[in-house]
Amino acid sequence: MAKIYSEKTLATTTMKPKKETISFLLNYSKALSIIKVNKMSFEIIAN
């Protein structure tokens, strides 16, 4: 068992997001605003 866990994996996969995904997340974070009133918070997405 120890021999199996000590071996390094030969194939390392690097995951790269698409440009569309990055653009969507950045635009979403720019449009999101959080307003805190007393103990409540409201999330507003400006379209």
HUQUI-V215529 format. One record per backbone hydrogen bond with DSSP energy under -0.5 kcal/mol. CO is the residue of the C=O (numbers start at 1). NH is the residue of the N-H. Records with the same first field share a line. If there is no record, write none. Layout:
CO = NH + NH
This chain:
1 = 5
2 = 6
3 = 7
4 = 7
10 = 12
11 = 13
12 = 14
13 = 15
14 = 16
18 = 22
19 = 23
20 = 24
21 = 25
22 = 26
23 = 27
24 = 28
25 = 29
26 = 30
27 = 31
28 = 32
31 = 46
33 = 35 + 44
34 = 36
35 = 37 + 42
37 = 40
40 = 37
42 = 35 + 44
44 = 33 + 46
45 = 47
